[in-house]
Amino acid sequence: MAKKTVASLQTSSKRLTKAIKMVKSPKSGAYTFVESVMTPELVNEWIAKK
């Protein structure tokens, strides 16, 4: 399960997006959130990757 943030981050001339996904820990079974700032073109690849 993952979600994209609605707002994009604007820094000078580059357009960046902050993506957040939930990752389940194999040891404890608890969910943690992993955040990353990247270009909008790379978001779907990053979310699909385990």
PDB file of N, CA, C and O in Angstrom:
ATOM      1  N   MET A   1       0.837  -1.176   0.000  1.00  0.00           N
ATOM      2  CA  MET A   1       0.000   0.000   0.000  1.00  0.00           C
ATOM      3  C   MET A   1       0.876   1.232   0.000  1.00  0.00           C
ATOM      4  O   MET A   1       1.824   1.332   0.779  1.00  0.00           O
ATOM      5  N   ALA A   2       0.564   2.157  -0.862  1.00  0.00           N
ATOM      6  CA  ALA A   2       1.356   3.370  -0.947  1.00  0.00           C
ATOM      7  C   ALA A   2       0.451   4.515  -1.339  1.00  0.00           C
ATOM      8  O   ALA A   2      -0.631   4.316  -1.892  1.00  0.00           O
ATOM      9  N   LYS A   3       0.903   5.697  -1.048  1.00  0.00           N
ATOM     10  CA  LYS A   3       0.135   6.851  -1.471  1.00  0.00           C
ATOM     11  C   LYS A   3       1.078   7.931  -1.963  1.00  0.00           C
ATOM     12  O   LYS A   3       2.218   8.037  -1.509  1.00  0.00           O
ATOM     13  N   LYS A   4       0.595   8.721  -2.885  1.00  0.00           N
ATOM     14  CA  LYS A   4       1.356   9.855  -3.371  1.00  0.00           C
ATOM     15  C   LYS A   4       0.831  11.100  -2.684  1.00  0.00           C
ATOM     16  O   LYS A   4      -0.371  11.234  -2.454  1.00  0.00           O
ATOM     17  N   THR A   5       1.722  11.996  -2.363  1.00  0.00           N
ATOM     18  CA  THR A   5       1.258  13.250  -1.795  1.00  0.00           C
ATOM     19  C   THR A   5       0.696  14.121  -2.904  1.00  0.00           C
ATOM     20  O   THR A   5       1.140  14.039  -4.049  1.00  0.00           O
ATOM     21  N   VAL A   6      -0.256  14.936  -2.575  1.00  0.00           N
ATOM     22  CA  VAL A   6      -0.917  15.765  -3.571  1.00  0.00           C
ATOM     23  C   VAL A   6      -0.046  16.948  -3.949  1.00  0.00           C
ATOM     24  O   VAL A   6       0.018  17.317  -5.122  1.00  0.00           O
ATOM     25  N   ALA A   7       0.608  17.535  -3.000  1.00  0.00           N
ATOM     26  CA  ALA A   7       1.392  18.739  -3.268  1.00  0.00           C
ATOM     27  C   ALA A   7       2.768  18.382  -3.802  1.00  0.00           C
ATOM     28  O   ALA A   7       3.389  17.417  -3.358  1.00  0.00           O
ATOM     29  N   SER A   8       3.232  19.165  -4.750  1.00  0.00           N
ATOM     30  CA  SER A   8       4.585  19.014  -5.268  1.00  0.00           C
ATOM     31  C   SER A   8       5.481  20.046  -4.602  1.00  0.00           C
ATOM     32  O   SER A   8       5.034  21.137  -4.248  1.00  0.00           O
ATOM     33  N   LEU A   9       6.721  19.699  -4.438  1.00  0.00           N
ATOM     34  CA  LEU A   9       7.681  20.613  -3.834  1.00  0.00           C
ATOM     35  C   LEU A   9       8.407  21.368  -4.944  1.00  0.00           C
ATOM     36  O   LEU A   9       8.972  20.746  -5.843  1.00  0.00           O
ATOM     37  N   GLN A  10       8.400  22.677  -4.894  1.00  0.00           N
ATOM     38  CA  GLN A  10       9.043  23.495  -5.908  1.00  0.00           C
ATOM     39  C   GLN A  10      10.369  24.006  -5.357  1.00  0.00           C
ATOM     40  O   GLN A  10      10.390  24.677  -4.326  1.00  0.00           O
ATOM     41  N   THR A  11      11.473  23.698  -6.028  1.00  0.00           N
ATOM     42  CA  THR A  11      12.771  24.233  -5.649  1.00  0.00           C
ATOM     43  C   THR A  11      13.425  24.778  -6.906  1.00  0.00           C
ATOM     44  O   THR A  11      13.785  24.016  -7.803  1.00  0.00           O
ATOM     45  N   SER A  12      13.577  26.058  -6.974  1.00  0.00           N
ATOM     46  CA  SER A  12      14.133  26.797  -8.114  1.00  0.00           C
ATOM     47  C   SER A  12      13.511  26.315  -9.424  1.00  0.00           C
ATOM     48  O   SER A  12      12.318  26.530  -9.640  1.00  0.00           O
ATOM     49  N   SER A  13      14.276  25.671 -10.302  1.00  0.00           N
ATOM     50  CA  SER A  13      13.732  25.265 -11.597  1.00  0.00           C
ATOM     51  C   SER A  13      13.345  23.784 -11.636  1.00  0.00           C
ATOM     52  O   SER A  13      12.734  23.342 -12.609  1.00  0.00           O
ATOM     53  N   LYS A  14      13.683  23.013 -10.610  1.00  0.00           N
ATOM     54  CA  LYS A  14      13.345  21.589 -10.601  1.00  0.00           C
ATOM     55  C   LYS A  14      12.015  21.356  -9.904  1.00  0.00           C
ATOM     56  O   LYS A  14      11.710  22.001  -8.901  1.00  0.00           O
ATOM     57  N   ARG A  15      11.226  20.434 -10.437  1.00  0.00           N
ATOM     58  CA  ARG A  15       9.954  20.063  -9.835  1.00  0.00           C
ATOM     59  C   ARG A  15      10.143  18.715  -9.148  1.00  0.00           C
ATOM     60  O   ARG A  15      10.512  17.732  -9.791  1.00  0.00           O
ATOM     61  N   LEU A  16       9.892  18.671  -7.851  1.00  0.00           N
ATOM     62  CA  LEU A  16      10.098  17.457  -7.077  1.00  0.00           C
ATOM     63  C   LEU A  16       8.807  17.055  -6.371  1.00  0.00           C
ATOM     64  O   LEU A  16       7.969  17.898  -6.053  1.00  0.00           O
ATOM     65  N   THR A  17       8.661  15.757  -6.133  1.00  0.00           N
ATOM     66  CA  THR A  17       7.498  15.225  -5.447  1.00  0.00           C
ATOM     67  C   THR A  17       7.967  14.376  -4.276  1.00  0.00           C
ATOM     68  O   THR A  17       8.948  13.641  -4.384  1.00  0.00           O
ATOM     69  N   LYS A  18       7.265  14.482  -3.168  1.00  0.00           N
ATOM     70  CA  LYS A  18       7.567  13.663  -1.994  1.00  0.00           C
ATOM     71  C   LYS A  18       6.612  12.482  -1.997  1.00  0.00           C
ATOM     72  O   LYS A  18       5.394  12.662  -1.974  1.00  0.00           O
ATOM     73  N   ALA A  19       7.163  11.268  -2.026  1.00  0.00           N
ATOM     74  CA  ALA A  19       6.351  10.050  -2.044  1.00  0.00           C
ATOM     75  C   ALA A  19       6.530   9.314  -0.725  1.00  0.00           C
ATOM     76  O   ALA A  19       7.623   9.271  -0.161  1.00  0.00           O
ATOM     77  N   ILE A  20       5.430   8.733  -0.244  1.00  0.00           N
ATOM     78  CA  ILE A  20       5.433   8.006   1.029  1.00  0.00           C
ATOM     79  C   ILE A  20       4.809   6.629   0.800  1.00  0.00           C
ATOM     80  O   ILE A  20       3.747   6.522   0.187  1.00  0.00           O
ATOM     81  N   LYS A  21       5.473   5.570   1.295  1.00  0.00           N
ATOM     82  CA  LYS A  21       4.875   4.238   1.200  1.00  0.00           C
ATOM     83  C   LYS A  21       5.025   3.504   2.522  1.00  0.00           C
ATOM     84  O   LYS A  21       5.947   3.766   3.294  1.00  0.00           O
ATOM     85  N   MET A  22       4.100   2.576   2.771  1.00  0.00           N
ATOM     86  CA  MET A  22       4.144   1.753   3.968  1.00  0.00           C
ATOM     87  C   MET A  22       4.892   0.471   3.658  1.00  0.00           C
ATOM     88  O   MET A  22       4.648  -0.168   2.635  1.00  0.00           O
ATOM     89  N   VAL A  23       5.808   0.095   4.550  1.00  0.00           N
ATOM     90  CA  VAL A  23       6.593  -1.122   4.384  1.00  0.00           C
ATOM     91  C   VAL A  23       6.415  -1.963   5.632  1.00  0.00           C
ATOM     92  O   VAL A  23       6.572  -1.474   6.750  1.00  0.00           O
ATOM     93  N   LYS A  24       6.085  -3.235   5.434  1.00  0.00           N
ATOM     94  CA  LYS A  24       5.894  -4.145   6.572  1.00  0.00           C
ATOM     95  C   LYS A  24       7.224  -4.795   6.940  1.00  0.00           C
ATOM     96  O   LYS A  24       7.928  -5.323   6.079  1.00  0.00           O
ATOM     97  N   SER A  25       7.551  -4.751   8.199  1.00  0.00           N
ATOM     98  CA  SER A  25       8.784  -5.350   8.697  1.00  0.00           C
ATOM     99  C   SER A  25       8.639  -6.867   8.734  1.00  0.00           C
ATOM    100  O   SER A  25       7.658  -7.370   9.283  1.00  0.00           O
ATOM    101  N   PRO A  26       9.590  -7.612   8.163  1.00  0.00           N
ATOM    102  CA  PRO A  26       9.484  -9.072   8.179  1.00  0.00           C
ATOM    103  C   PRO A  26       9.665  -9.663   9.585  1.00  0.00           C
ATOM    104  O   PRO A  26       9.127 -10.733   9.870  1.00  0.00           O
ATOM    105  N   LYS A  27      10.404  -8.991  10.457  1.00  0.00           N
ATOM    106  CA  LYS A  27      10.655  -9.514  11.798  1.00  0.00           C
ATOM    107  C   LYS A  27       9.466  -9.313  12.731  1.00  0.00           C
ATOM    108  O   LYS A  27       8.968 -10.272  13.321  1.00  0.00           O
ATOM    109  N   SER A  28       9.015  -8.076  12.862  1.00  0.00           N
ATOM    110  CA  SER A  28       7.973  -7.786  13.856  1.00  0.00           C
ATOM    111  C   SER A  28       6.572  -7.718  13.266  1.00  0.00           C
ATOM    112  O   SER A  28       5.589  -7.834  13.998  1.00  0.00           O
ATOM    113  N   GLY A  29       6.468  -7.532  11.957  1.00  0.00           N
ATOM    114  CA  GLY A  29       5.159  -7.423  11.332  1.00  0.00           C
ATOM    115  C   GLY A  29       4.573  -6.024  11.422  1.00  0.00           C
ATOM    116  O   GLY A  29       3.459  -5.790  10.956  1.00  0.00           O
ATOM    117  N   ALA A  30       5.305  -5.096  12.013  1.00  0.00           N
ATOM    118  CA  ALA A  30       4.828  -3.719  12.145  1.00  0.00           C
ATOM    119  C   ALA A  30       5.070  -2.962  10.837  1.00  0.00           C
ATOM    120  O   ALA A  30       5.987  -3.279  10.080  1.00  0.00           O
ATOM    121  N   TYR A  31       4.246  -1.976  10.595  1.00  0.00           N
ATOM    122  CA  TYR A  31       4.386  -1.154   9.397  1.00  0.00           C
ATOM    123  C   TYR A  31       5.179   0.099   9.717  1.00  0.00           C
ATOM    124  O   TYR A  31       5.000   0.707  10.773  1.00  0.00           O
ATOM    125  N   THR A  32       6.058   0.482   8.799  1.00  0.00           N
ATOM    126  CA  THR A  32       6.794   1.733   8.907  1.00  0.00           C
ATOM    127  C   THR A  32       6.578   2.521   7.624  1.00  0.00           C
ATOM    128  O   THR A  32       6.220   1.956   6.591  1.00  0.00           O
ATOM    129  N   PHE A  33       6.793   3.806   7.694  1.00  0.00           N
ATOM    130  CA  PHE A  33       6.636   4.673   6.536  1.00  0.00           C
ATOM    131  C   PHE A  33       8.003   5.060   5.999  1.00  0.00           C
ATOM    132  O   PHE A  33       8.890   5.452   6.757  1.00  0.00           O
ATOM    133  N   VAL A  34       8.168   4.947   4.683  1.00  0.00           N
ATOM    134  CA  VAL A  34       9.411   5.320   4.025  1.00  0.00           C
ATOM    135  C   VAL A  34       9.091   6.508   3.123  1.00  0.00           C
ATOM    136  O   VAL A  34       8.175   6.447   2.303  1.00  0.00           O
ATOM    137  N   GLU A  35       9.851   7.587   3.281  1.00  0.00           N
ATOM    138  CA  GLU A  35       9.632   8.799   2.502  1.00  0.00           C
ATOM    139  C   GLU A  35      10.815   9.042   1.588  1.00  0.00           C
ATOM    140  O   GLU A  35      11.953   8.712   1.922  1.00  0.00           O
ATOM    141  N   SER A  36      10.535   9.627   0.422  1.00  0.00           N
ATOM    142  CA  SER A  36      11.586   9.971  -0.510  1.00  0.00           C
ATOM    143  C   SER A  36      11.139  11.148  -1.365  1.00  0.00           C
ATOM    144  O   SER A  36       9.966  11.246  -1.723  1.00  0.00           O
ATOM    145  N   VAL A  37      12.065  12.038  -1.693  1.00  0.00           N
ATOM    146  CA  VAL A  37      11.788  13.172  -2.569  1.00  0.00           C
ATOM    147  C   VAL A  37      12.465  12.886  -3.905  1.00  0.00           C
ATOM    148  O   VAL A  37      13.664  12.612  -3.957  1.00  0.00           O
ATOM    149  N   MET A  38      11.684  12.953  -4.987  1.00  0.00           N
ATOM    150  CA  MET A  38      12.201  12.602  -6.315  1.00  0.00           C
ATOM    151  C   MET A  38      11.414  13.331  -7.394  1.00  0.00           C
ATOM    152  O   MET A  38      10.447  14.035  -7.104  1.00  0.00           O
ATOM    153  N   THR A  39      11.833  13.157  -8.624  1.00  0.00           N
ATOM    154  CA  THR A  39      11.092  13.749  -9.733  1.00  0.00           C
ATOM    155  C   THR A  39       9.796  12.964  -9.941  1.00  0.00           C
ATOM    156  O   THR A  39       9.752  11.769  -9.649  1.00  0.00           O
ATOM    157  N   PRO A  40       8.748  13.608 -10.436  1.00  0.00           N
ATOM    158  CA  PRO A  40       7.460  12.927 -10.596  1.00  0.00           C
ATOM    159  C   PRO A  40       7.515  11.701 -11.515  1.00  0.00           C
ATOM    160  O   PRO A  40       6.708  10.785 -11.354  1.00  0.00           O
ATOM    161  N   GLU A  41       8.430  11.665 -12.455  1.00  0.00           N
ATOM    162  CA  GLU A  41       8.533  10.531 -13.383  1.00  0.00           C
ATOM    163  C   GLU A  41       8.974   9.248 -12.681  1.00  0.00           C
ATOM    164  O   GLU A  41       8.646   8.155 -13.142  1.00  0.00           O
ATOM    165  N   LEU A  42       9.701   9.357 -11.592  1.00  0.00           N
ATOM    166  CA  LEU A  42      10.246   8.183 -10.908  1.00  0.00           C
ATOM    167  C   LEU A  42       9.356   7.636  -9.798  1.00  0.00           C
ATOM    168  O   LEU A  42       9.653   6.584  -9.233  1.00  0.00           O
ATOM    169  N   VAL A  43       8.275   8.330  -9.479  1.00  0.00           N
ATOM    170  CA  VAL A  43       7.443   7.945  -8.334  1.00  0.00           C
ATOM    171  C   VAL A  43       6.830   6.561  -8.509  1.00  0.00           C
ATOM    172  O   VAL A  43       6.907   5.742  -7.593  1.00  0.00           O
ATOM    173  N   ASN A  44       6.224   6.280  -9.656  1.00  0.00           N
ATOM    174  CA  ASN A  44       5.562   4.978  -9.850  1.00  0.00           C
ATOM    175  C   ASN A  44       6.554   3.825  -9.791  1.00  0.00           C
ATOM    176  O   ASN A  44       6.223   2.761  -9.269  1.00  0.00           O
ATOM    177  N   GLU A  45       7.767   4.011 -10.315  1.00  0.00           N
ATOM    178  CA  GLU A  45       8.790   2.958 -10.243  1.00  0.00           C
ATOM    179  C   GLU A  45       9.194   2.705  -8.794  1.00  0.00           C
ATOM    180  O   GLU A  45       9.358   1.556  -8.383  1.00  0.00           O
ATOM    181  N   TRP A  46       9.355   3.787  -8.017  1.00  0.00           N
ATOM    182  CA  TRP A  46       9.788   3.657  -6.624  1.00  0.00           C
ATOM    183  C   TRP A  46       8.717   2.968  -5.787  1.00  0.00           C
ATOM    184  O   TRP A  46       9.040   2.155  -4.921  1.00  0.00           O
ATOM    185  N   ILE A  47       7.444   3.283  -6.035  1.00  0.00           N
ATOM    186  CA  ILE A  47       6.359   2.679  -5.279  1.00  0.00           C
ATOM    187  C   ILE A  47       6.229   1.193  -5.622  1.00  0.00           C
ATOM    188  O   ILE A  47       5.951   0.383  -4.738  1.00  0.00           O
ATOM    189  N   ALA A  48       6.425   0.825  -6.889  1.00  0.00           N
ATOM    190  CA  ALA A  48       6.286  -0.564  -7.301  1.00  0.00           C
ATOM    191  C   ALA A  48       7.428  -1.439  -6.780  1.00  0.00           C
ATOM    192  O   ALA A  48       7.261  -2.648  -6.621  1.00  0.00           O
ATOM    193  N   LYS A  49       8.574  -0.837  -6.516  1.00  0.00           N
ATOM    194  CA  LYS A  49       9.743  -1.591  -6.036  1.00  0.00           C
ATOM    195  C   LYS A  49       9.542  -2.004  -4.594  1.00  0.00           C
ATOM    196  O   LYS A  49       9.016  -1.226  -3.799  1.00  0.00           O
ATOM    197  N   LYS A  50       9.953  -3.219  -4.236  1.00  0.00           N
ATOM    198  CA  LYS A  50       9.839  -3.690  -2.850  1.00  0.00           C
ATOM    199  C   LYS A  50      11.058  -3.365  -2.054  1.00  0.00           C
ATOM    200  O   LYS A  50      11.126  -3.691  -0.869  1.00  0.00           O
TER     201      LYS A  50
END
